[in-house]
């Protein structure tokens, strides 16, 4: 009977997948570094900012949909909403990745604000 610390013990599919990822990362030369407290704070700030932006986009979309009955205009609004969500999600993910790498030089709002 294998003990819990034994390498031959039954592993969940999650544990097996994580083990394969670690091995492939090692083979590719990927360095694993723990996330610092400053990075965690930066990531939390980015997530909070984009959570608020996504909620704002949702509220605006719902308001527009309530006042629009034209099917073509509704479809255009839905497409605009989808693009906005994709853009914000992509920006959020890129900034989280920068924070993980330690590139804290860029603030969360610098790409979303437009110059007059």
Secondary structure as GFF3:
##gff-version 3
##sequence-region A 1 116
A	DSSP	alpha_helix	13	28	.	.	.	ID=ss1
A	DSSP	alpha_helix	37	67	.	.	.	ID=ss2
A	DSSP	alpha_helix	71	101	.	.	.	ID=ss3
###
